């Protein structure tokens, strides 16, 4: 069961905290980029840096203003019907009960 949040607040926070989407030739510039001041590493699967498909970058870019990605707020209400699209319950129909706290 989910616990209902007593109230919702809105604030602007980074979508990808401490991440940059950059385009460069990995084979040529890996060490130049990896060892720039402030770079901690690349998003990776094991030791292999992951490439973000251009279509994903293109889908995020129109929502950017002054370096921030704006995501419209559409909070679910208790009793709203939902369709699960990922995970072990994919394609199940669900009824929303409430939001979890950040600790759950």
N, CA, C and O atoms as CSV, one atom per row, in Angstrom:
chain,resi,resn,atom,element,x,y,z
A,1,UNK,N,N,0.854,-1.170,0.000
A,1,UNK,CA,C,0.000,0.000,0.000
A,1,UNK,C,C,0.899,1.232,0.000
A,1,UNK,O,O,1.995,1.209,0.559
A,2,UNK,N,N,0.435,2.291,-0.620
A,2,UNK,CA,C,1.184,3.537,-0.688
A,2,UNK,C,C,0.642,4.525,0.325
A,2,UNK,O,O,-0.554,4.546,0.612
A,3,UNK,N,N,1.523,5.335,0.858
A,3,UNK,CA,C,1.103,6.399,1.769
A,3,UNK,C,C,0.827,7.656,0.965
A,3,UNK,O,O,1.631,8.023,0.107
A,4,UNK,N,N,-0.257,8.306,1.214
A,4,UNK,CA,C,-0.598,9.532,0.495
A,4,UNK,C,C,0.237,10.686,1.033
A,4,UNK,O,O,0.409,10.821,2.244
A,5,UNK,N,N,0.757,11.524,0.130
A,5,UNK,CA,C,1.517,12.707,0.534
A,5,UNK,C,C,0.537,13.754,1.047
A,5,UNK,O,O,-0.504,13.975,0.428
A,6,UNK,N,N,0.855,14.412,2.183
A,6,UNK,CA,C,-0.079,15.395,2.738
A,6,UNK,C,C,-0.242,16.621,1.845
A,6,UNK,O,O,-1.315,17.225,1.827
A,7,UNK,N,N,0.793,17.001,1.107
A,7,UNK,CA,C,0.685,18.129,0.188
A,7,UNK,C,C,1.822,18.054,-0.821
A,7,UNK,O,O,2.832,17.393,-0.580
A,8,UNK,N,N,1.656,18.724,-1.934
A,8,UNK,CA,C,2.669,18.743,-2.982
A,8,UNK,C,C,3.259,20.141,-3.054
A,8,UNK,O,O,2.543,21.131,-2.898
A,9,UNK,N,N,4.560,20.225,-3.289
A,9,UNK,CA,C,5.199,21.509,-3.498
A,9,UNK,C,C,5.907,21.475,-4.843
A,9,UNK,O,O,6.208,20.404,-5.369
A,10,UNK,N,N,6.168,22.641,-5.392
A,10,UNK,CA,C,6.834,22.736,-6.680
A,10,UNK,C,C,8.138,23.497,-6.506
A,10,UNK,O,O,8.166,24.547,-5.863
A,11,UNK,N,N,9.218,22.973,-7.076
A,11,UNK,CA,C,10.482,23.676,-7.060
A,11,UNK,C,C,11.290,23.258,-8.277
A,11,UNK,O,O,11.063,22.191,-8.847
A,12,UNK,N,N,12.222,24.092,-8.666
A,12,UNK,CA,C,13.075,23.805,-9.811
A,12,UNK,C,C,14.341,23.121,-9.312
A,12,UNK,O,O,15.064,23.664,-8.476
A,13,UNK,N,N,14.602,21.924,-9.832
A,13,UNK,CA,C,15.795,21.174,-9.463
A,13,UNK,C,C,16.402,20.588,-10.738
A,13,UNK,O,O,15.687,20.388,-11.720
A,14,UNK,N,N,17.698,20.310,-10.739
A,14,UNK,CA,C,18.315,19.710,-11.926
A,14,UNK,C,C,17.709,18.332,-12.206
A,14,UNK,O,O,17.514,17.531,-11.292
A,15,UNK,N,N,17.416,18.072,-13.481
A,15,UNK,CA,C,16.895,16.763,-13.871
A,15,UNK,C,C,18.013,15.729,-13.846
A,15,UNK,O,O,17.823,14.609,-13.370
A,16,UNK,N,N,19.169,16.108,-14.356
A,16,UNK,CA,C,20.331,15.227,-14.369
A,16,UNK,C,C,21.409,15.887,-13.510
A,16,UNK,O,O,22.323,16.519,-14.041
A,17,UNK,N,N,21.309,15.747,-12.200
A,17,UNK,CA,C,22.219,16.391,-11.268
A,17,UNK,C,C,23.660,16.006,-11.577
A,17,UNK,O,O,23.992,14.822,-11.641
A,18,UNK,N,N,24.504,16.997,-11.765
A,18,UNK,CA,C,25.930,16.828,-12.039
A,18,UNK,C,C,26.208,16.030,-13.302
A,18,UNK,O,O,27.238,15.361,-13.391
A,19,UNK,N,N,25.316,16.087,-14.278
A,19,UNK,CA,C,25.520,15.412,-15.554
A,19,UNK,C,C,25.416,16.431,-16.680
A,19,UNK,O,O,24.618,17.367,-16.623
A,20,UNK,N,N,26.232,16.232,-17.694
A,20,UNK,CA,C,26.154,17.036,-18.912
A,20,UNK,C,C,25.947,16.092,-20.077
A,20,UNK,O,O,26.502,14.994,-20.108
A,21,UNK,N,N,25.148,16.525,-21.029
A,21,UNK,CA,C,25.036,15.778,-22.274
A,21,UNK,C,C,26.015,16.435,-23.236
A,21,UNK,O,O,25.839,17.596,-23.604
A,22,UNK,N,N,27.047,15.700,-23.645
A,22,UNK,CA,C,28.081,16.241,-24.524
A,22,UNK,C,C,28.230,15.353,-25.747
A,22,UNK,O,O,27.969,14.151,-25.698
A,23,UNK,N,N,28.653,15.963,-26.843
A,23,UNK,CA,C,28.886,15.196,-28.070
A,23,UNK,C,C,30.376,15.300,-28.390
A,23,UNK,O,O,30.916,16.394,-28.554
A,24,UNK,N,N,31.024,14.145,-28.475
A,24,UNK,CA,C,32.433,14.108,-28.867
A,24,UNK,C,C,32.780,12.700,-29.341
A,24,UNK,O,O,32.066,11.741,-29.049
A,25,UNK,N,N,33.875,12.591,-30.069
A,25,UNK,CA,C,34.356,11.301,-30.541
A,25,UNK,C,C,35.078,10.626,-29.384
A,25,UNK,O,O,36.169,11.046,-28.998
A,26,UNK,N,N,34.481,9.602,-28.841
A,26,UNK,CA,C,35.005,8.920,-27.667
A,26,UNK,C,C,36.413,8.372,-27.910
A,26,UNK,O,O,37.287,8.501,-27.053
A,27,UNK,N,N,36.630,7.765,-29.070
A,27,UNK,CA,C,37.931,7.163,-29.372
A,27,UNK,C,C,39.033,8.214,-29.420
A,27,UNK,O,O,40.164,7.944,-29.015
A,28,UNK,N,N,38.717,9.401,-29.907
A,28,UNK,CA,C,39.716,10.459,-30.061
A,28,UNK,C,C,39.892,11.304,-28.805
A,28,UNK,O,O,41.018,11.666,-28.461
A,29,UNK,N,N,38.806,11.622,-28.117
A,29,UNK,CA,C,38.846,12.614,-27.044
A,29,UNK,C,C,38.545,12.083,-25.652
A,29,UNK,O,O,38.347,12.877,-24.732
A,30,UNK,N,N,38.503,10.766,-25.462
A,30,UNK,CA,C,38.141,10.188,-24.170
A,30,UNK,C,C,38.963,10.804,-23.026
A,30,UNK,O,O,38.391,11.328,-22.070
A,31,UNK,N,N,40.276,10.744,-23.119
A,31,UNK,CA,C,41.125,11.210,-22.010
A,31,UNK,C,C,41.037,12.723,-21.831
A,31,UNK,O,O,41.092,13.214,-20.704
A,32,UNK,N,N,40.901,13.472,-22.935
A,32,UNK,CA,C,40.777,14.931,-22.842
A,32,UNK,C,C,39.524,15.324,-22.060
A,32,UNK,O,O,39.559,16.244,-21.243
A,33,UNK,N,N,38.427,14.628,-22.312
A,33,UNK,CA,C,37.162,14.938,-21.638
A,33,UNK,C,C,37.144,14.342,-20.239
A,33,UNK,O,O,36.732,15.006,-19.289
A,34,UNK,N,N,37.582,13.106,-20.104
A,34,UNK,CA,C,37.514,12.396,-18.822
A,34,UNK,C,C,38.285,13.114,-17.722
A,34,UNK,O,O,37.873,13.095,-16.562
A,35,UNK,N,N,39.392,13.742,-18.075
A,35,UNK,CA,C,40.234,14.355,-17.054
A,35,UNK,C,C,40.141,15.875,-17.018
A,35,UNK,O,O,41.047,16.543,-16.520
A,36,UNK,N,N,39.054,16.418,-17.541
A,36,UNK,CA,C,38.791,17.838,-17.366
A,36,UNK,C,C,38.461,18.099,-15.900
A,36,UNK,O,O,37.871,17.240,-15.246
A,37,UNK,N,N,38.829,19.266,-15.369
A,37,UNK,CA,C,38.474,19.578,-13.979
A,37,UNK,C,C,36.965,19.480,-13.770
A,37,UNK,O,O,36.182,20.022,-14.550
A,38,UNK,N,N,36.575,18.786,-12.718
A,38,UNK,CA,C,35.160,18.645,-12.380
A,38,UNK,C,C,34.492,17.415,-12.965
A,38,UNK,O,O,33.379,17.078,-12.561
A,39,UNK,N,N,35.137,16.733,-13.906
A,39,UNK,CA,C,34.543,15.522,-14.490
A,39,UNK,C,C,34.872,14.347,-13.586
A,39,UNK,O,O,36.039,14.060,-13.317
A,40,UNK,N,N,33.824,13.668,-13.119
A,40,UNK,CA,C,34.002,12.507,-12.251
A,40,UNK,C,C,33.974,11.201,-13.018
A,40,UNK,O,O,34.447,10.180,-12.519
A,41,UNK,N,N,33.433,11.218,-14.211
A,41,UNK,CA,C,33.342,10.002,-15.005
A,41,UNK,C,C,32.208,10.109,-15.993
A,41,UNK,O,O,31.595,11.165,-16.145
A,42,UNK,N,N,31.936,9.018,-16.658
A,42,UNK,CA,C,30.859,8.940,-17.639
A,42,UNK,C,C,29.784,8.006,-17.126
A,42,UNK,O,O,30.070,7.091,-16.353
A,43,UNK,N,N,28.563,8.227,-17.543
A,43,UNK,CA,C,27.514,7.247,-17.281
A,43,UNK,C,C,27.900,6.015,-18.081
A,43,UNK,O,O,28.165,6.106,-19.280
A,44,UNK,N,N,27.932,4.867,-17.424
A,44,UNK,CA,C,28.471,3.677,-18.078
A,44,UNK,C,C,27.718,2.419,-17.675
A,44,UNK,O,O,27.020,2.379,-16.662
A,45,UNK,N,N,27.882,1.402,-18.497
A,45,UNK,CA,C,27.435,0.046,-18.182
A,45,UNK,C,C,28.715,-0.750,-17.972
A,45,UNK,O,O,29.409,-1.089,-18.931
A,46,UNK,N,N,29.021,-1.045,-16.725
A,46,UNK,CA,C,30.325,-1.641,-16.427
A,46,UNK,C,C,31.393,-0.597,-16.671
A,46,UNK,O,O,31.347,0.488,-16.090
A,47,UNK,N,N,32.346,-0.907,-17.518
A,47,UNK,CA,C,33.406,0.038,-17.854
A,47,UNK,C,C,33.162,0.754,-19.172
A,47,UNK,O,O,33.990,1.562,-19.593
A,48,UNK,N,N,32.050,0.477,-19.829
A,48,UNK,CA,C,31.767,1.045,-21.147
A,48,UNK,C,C,30.869,2.272,-21.035
A,48,UNK,O,O,29.730,2.163,-20.581
A,49,UNK,N,N,31.371,3.448,-21.445
A,49,UNK,CA,C,30.504,4.640,-21.451
A,49,UNK,C,C,29.280,4.407,-22.327
A,49,UNK,O,O,29.369,3.766,-23.374
A,50,UNK,N,N,28.136,4.932,-21.893
A,50,UNK,CA,C,26.895,4.770,-22.645
A,50,UNK,C,C,26.639,5.972,-23.537
A,50,UNK,O,O,26.882,7.116,-23.153
A,51,UNK,N,N,26.147,5.691,-24.731
A,51,UNK,CA,C,25.769,6.748,-25.657
A,51,UNK,C,C,24.270,7.004,-25.494
A,51,UNK,O,O,23.466,6.072,-25.478
A,52,UNK,N,N,23.912,8.273,-25.374
A,52,UNK,CA,C,22.502,8.644,-25.312
A,52,UNK,C,C,22.031,8.818,-26.756
A,52,UNK,O,O,22.583,9.648,-27.478
A,53,UNK,N,N,21.031,8.061,-27.192
A,53,UNK,CA,C,20.557,8.190,-28.567
A,53,UNK,C,C,20.108,9.620,-28.878
A,53,UNK,O,O,19.505,10.292,-28.041
A,54,UNK,N,N,20.412,10.065,-30.083
A,54,UNK,CA,C,20.080,11.425,-30.511
A,54,UNK,C,C,18.595,11.717,-30.348
A,54,UNK,O,O,18.227,12.844,-30.017
A,55,UNK,N,N,17.729,10.724,-30.575
A,55,UNK,CA,C,16.283,10.958,-30.455
A,55,UNK,C,C,15.897,11.308,-29.020
A,55,UNK,O,O,14.943,12.058,-28.812
A,56,UNK,N,N,16.613,10.784,-28.031
A,56,UNK,CA,C,16.321,11.131,-26.639
A,56,UNK,C,C,16.757,12.568,-26.363
A,56,UNK,O,O,16.018,13.340,-25.752
A,57,UNK,N,N,17.956,12.923,-26.815
A,57,UNK,CA,C,18.428,14.306,-26.652
A,57,UNK,C,C,17.464,15.261,-27.347
A,57,UNK,O,O,17.110,16.299,-26.788
A,58,UNK,N,N,17.037,14.918,-28.561
A,58,UNK,CA,C,16.105,15.764,-29.311
A,58,UNK,C,C,14.759,15.899,-28.604
A,58,UNK,O,O,14.106,16.937,-28.717
A,59,UNK,N,N,14.336,14.863,-27.877
A,59,UNK,CA,C,13.055,14.940,-27.169
A,59,UNK,C,C,13.143,15.796,-25.913
A,59,UNK,O,O,12.133,16.341,-25.467
A,60,UNK,N,N,14.344,15.924,-25.331
A,60,UNK,CA,C,14.538,16.726,-24.125
A,60,UNK,C,C,14.792,18.193,-24.478
A,60,UNK,O,O,14.322,19.092,-23.780
A,61,UNK,N,N,15.530,18.432,-25.552
A,61,UNK,CA,C,15.965,19.787,-25.920
A,61,UNK,C,C,14.831,20.814,-25.980
A,61,UNK,O,O,15.025,21.920,-25.477
A,62,UNK,N,N,13.661,20.525,-26.559
A,62,UNK,CA,C,12.601,21.547,-26.625
A,62,UNK,C,C,12.062,21.967,-25.256
A,62,UNK,O,O,11.438,23.021,-25.137
A,63,UNK,N,N,12.294,21.162,-24.232
A,63,UNK,CA,C,11.804,21.495,-22.887
A,63,UNK,C,C,12.823,22.278,-22.068
A,63,UNK,O,O,12.577,22.579,-20.900
A,64,UNK,N,N,13.977,22.614,-22.674
A,64,UNK,CA,C,15.033,23.327,-21.958
A,64,UNK,C,C,14.864,24.836,-22.085
A,64,UNK,O,O,14.627,25.360,-23.174
A,65,UNK,N,N,14.989,25.514,-20.967
A,65,UNK,CA,C,15.007,26.969,-20.918
A,65,UNK,C,C,16.082,27.371,-19.925
A,65,UNK,O,O,16.028,26.994,-18.754
A,66,UNK,N,N,17.048,28.128,-20.387
A,66,UNK,CA,C,18.149,28.583,-19.519
A,66,UNK,C,C,18.851,27.422,-18.812
A,66,UNK,O,O,19.243,27.544,-17.652
A,67,UNK,N,N,19.007,26.309,-19.506
A,67,UNK,CA,C,19.730,25.177,-18.942
A,67,UNK,C,C,18.906,24.250,-18.076
A,67,UNK,O,O,19.429,23.261,-17.562
A,68,UNK,N,N,17.627,24.545,-17.904
A,68,UNK,CA,C,16.763,23.694,-17.096
A,68,UNK,C,C,15.770,22.963,-17.986
A,68,UNK,O,O,15.278,23.517,-18.970
A,69,UNK,N,N,15.480,21.719,-17.634
A,69,UNK,CA,C,14.441,20.961,-18.320
A,69,UNK,C,C,13.151,21.150,-17.539
A,69,UNK,O,O,13.091,20.850,-16.347
A,70,UNK,N,N,12.130,21.641,-18.205
A,70,UNK,CA,C,10.848,21.874,-17.548
A,70,UNK,C,C,9.919,20.692,-17.815
A,70,UNK,O,O,9.613,20.374,-18.964
A,71,UNK,N,N,9.484,20.057,-16.752
A,71,UNK,CA,C,8.585,18.912,-16.848
A,71,UNK,C,C,7.241,19.341,-16.297
A,71,UNK,O,O,7.135,19.716,-15.129
A,72,UNK,N,N,6.206,19.286,-17.138
A,72,UNK,CA,C,4.893,19.693,-16.634
A,72,UNK,C,C,4.434,18.784,-15.503
A,72,UNK,O,O,4.589,17.565,-15.566
A,73,UNK,N,N,3.874,19.390,-14.477
A,73,UNK,CA,C,3.402,18.637,-13.328
A,73,UNK,C,C,2.010,18.091,-13.608
A,73,UNK,O,O,1.085,18.849,-13.899
A,74,UNK,N,N,1.868,16.795,-13.522
A,74,UNK,CA,C,0.569,16.141,-13.685
A,74,UNK,C,C,0.412,15.131,-12.553
A,74,UNK,O,O,0.424,13.922,-12.787
A,75,UNK,N,N,0.265,15.628,-11.329
A,75,UNK,CA,C,0.178,14.682,-10.215
A,75,UNK,C,C,-1.059,13.797,-10.324
A,75,UNK,O,O,-2.143,14.237,-10.707
A,76,UNK,N,N,-0.854,12.559,-9.980
A,76,UNK,CA,C,-1.975,11.621,-9.948
A,76,UNK,C,C,-2.778,11.844,-8.679
A,76,UNK,O,O,-2.242,12.245,-7.646
A,77,UNK,N,N,-4.024,11.586,-8.771
A,77,UNK,CA,C,-4.914,11.671,-7.615
A,77,UNK,C,C,-5.298,10.256,-7.194
A,77,UNK,O,O,-5.375,9.350,-8.024
A,78,UNK,N,N,-5.532,10.081,-5.914
A,78,UNK,CA,C,-5.963,8.777,-5.407
A,78,UNK,C,C,-7.195,8.320,-6.185
A,78,UNK,O,O,-8.164,9.063,-6.341
A,79,UNK,N,N,-7.132,7.083,-6.666
A,79,UNK,CA,C,-8.240,6.526,-7.428
A,79,UNK,C,C,-8.069,6.636,-8.937
A,79,UNK,O,O,-8.827,6.016,-9.683
A,80,UNK,N,N,-7.080,7.422,-9.411
A,80,UNK,CA,C,-6.830,7.530,-10.851
A,80,UNK,C,C,-6.404,6.173,-11.395
A,80,UNK,O,O,-5.672,5.428,-10.743
A,81,UNK,N,N,-6.874,5.867,-12.598
A,81,UNK,CA,C,-6.484,4.626,-13.256
A,81,UNK,C,C,-5.166,4.856,-13.982
A,81,UNK,O,O,-4.929,5.937,-14.519
A,82,UNK,N,N,-4.306,3.837,-13.997
A,82,UNK,CA,C,-2.997,3.944,-14.630
A,82,UNK,C,C,-2.683,2.644,-15.365
A,82,UNK,O,O,-3.181,1.573,-15.018
A,83,UNK,N,N,-1.855,2.768,-16.374
A,83,UNK,CA,C,-1.382,1.614,-17.143
A,83,UNK,C,C,0.123,1.515,-16.910
A,83,UNK,O,O,0.849,2.469,-17.189
A,84,UNK,N,N,0.604,0.378,-16.405
A,84,UNK,CA,C,2.023,0.186,-16.116
A,84,UNK,C,C,2.738,-0.114,-17.432
A,84,UNK,O,O,2.354,-1.024,-18.167
A,85,UNK,N,N,3.798,0.677,-17.723
A,85,UNK,CA,C,4.478,0.535,-19.009
A,85,UNK,C,C,5.861,-0.101,-18.909
A,85,UNK,O,O,6.421,-0.491,-19.933
A,86,UNK,N,N,6.434,-0.219,-17.697
A,86,UNK,CA,C,7.747,-0.833,-17.530
A,86,UNK,C,C,7.776,-1.682,-16.275
A,86,UNK,O,O,6.958,-1.515,-15.370
A,87,UNK,N,N,8.736,-2.598,-16.240
A,87,UNK,CA,C,8.966,-3.393,-15.046
A,87,UNK,C,C,8.187,-4.686,-15.029
A,87,UNK,O,O,7.549,-5.049,-16.017
A,88,UNK,N,N,8.236,-5.383,-13.908
A,88,UNK,CA,C,7.617,-6.709,-13.836
A,88,UNK,C,C,6.096,-6.682,-13.974
A,88,UNK,O,O,5.493,-7.709,-14.287
A,89,UNK,N,N,5.464,-5.526,-13.746
A,89,UNK,CA,C,4.005,-5.431,-13.879
A,89,UNK,C,C,3.593,-4.749,-15.174
A,89,UNK,O,O,2.482,-4.231,-15.284
A,90,UNK,N,N,4.495,-4.750,-16.162
A,90,UNK,CA,C,4.225,-4.134,-17.460
A,90,UNK,C,C,2.904,-4.661,-18.035
A,90,UNK,O,O,2.603,-5.853,-17.975
A,91,UNK,N,N,2.138,-3.730,-18.591
A,91,UNK,CA,C,0.834,-4.003,-19.223
A,91,UNK,C,C,-0.280,-4.310,-18.227
A,91,UNK,O,O,-1.378,-4.688,-18.635
A,92,UNK,N,N,-0.021,-4.156,-16.938
A,92,UNK,CA,C,-1.076,-4.302,-15.948
A,92,UNK,C,C,-1.843,-2.988,-15.842
A,92,UNK,O,O,-1.288,-1.921,-16.105
A,93,UNK,N,N,-3.098,-3.059,-15.464
A,93,UNK,CA,C,-3.899,-1.889,-15.141
A,93,UNK,C,C,-3.803,-1.693,-13.632
A,93,UNK,O,O,-3.777,-2.664,-12.875
A,94,UNK,N,N,-3.749,-0.443,-13.198
A,94,UNK,CA,C,-3.580,-0.166,-11.772
A,94,UNK,C,C,-4.470,0.989,-11.356
A,94,UNK,O,O,-4.965,1.747,-12.190
A,95,UNK,N,N,-4.666,1.113,-10.042
A,95,UNK,CA,C,-5.376,2.242,-9.452
A,95,UNK,C,C,-4.396,2.922,-8.503
A,95,UNK,O,O,-3.859,2.281,-7.600
A,96,UNK,N,N,-4.161,4.217,-8.704
A,96,UNK,CA,C,-3.196,4.963,-7.909
A,96,UNK,C,C,-3.712,5.156,-6.492
A,96,UNK,O,O,-4.846,5.590,-6.291
A,97,UNK,N,N,-2.865,4.829,-5.497
A,97,UNK,CA,C,-3.231,4.967,-4.091
A,97,UNK,C,C,-2.643,6.216,-3.467
A,97,UNK,O,O,-3.320,6.888,-2.688
A,98,UNK,N,N,-1.390,6.549,-3.791
A,98,UNK,CA,C,-0.750,7.714,-3.195
A,98,UNK,C,C,0.744,7.689,-3.451
A,98,UNK,O,O,1.296,6.695,-3.923
A,99,UNK,N,N,1.393,8.810,-3.129
A,99,UNK,CA,C,2.830,8.960,-3.333
A,99,UNK,C,C,3.603,8.414,-2.142
A,99,UNK,O,O,3.125,8.460,-1.008
A,100,UNK,N,N,4.799,7.899,-2.404
A,100,UNK,CA,C,5.694,7.453,-1.347
A,100,UNK,C,C,6.550,8.633,-0.913
A,100,UNK,O,O,6.800,9.552,-1.693
A,101,UNK,N,N,6.992,8.601,0.321
A,101,UNK,CA,C,7.939,9.614,0.774
A,101,UNK,C,C,9.279,9.311,0.141
A,101,UNK,O,O,9.467,8.223,-0.403
A,102,UNK,N,N,10.210,10.239,0.196
A,102,UNK,CA,C,11.545,10.019,-0.361
A,102,UNK,C,C,12.291,8.902,0.344
A,102,UNK,O,O,13.279,8.399,-0.192
A,103,UNK,N,N,11.856,8.501,1.518
A,103,UNK,CA,C,12.539,7.463,2.285
A,103,UNK,C,C,12.069,6.069,1.910
A,103,UNK,O,O,12.692,5.091,2.323
A,104,UNK,N,N,10.998,5.942,1.146
A,104,UNK,CA,C,10.447,4.610,0.810
A,104,UNK,C,C,10.816,4.219,-0.592
A,104,UNK,O,O,10.444,3.138,-1.050
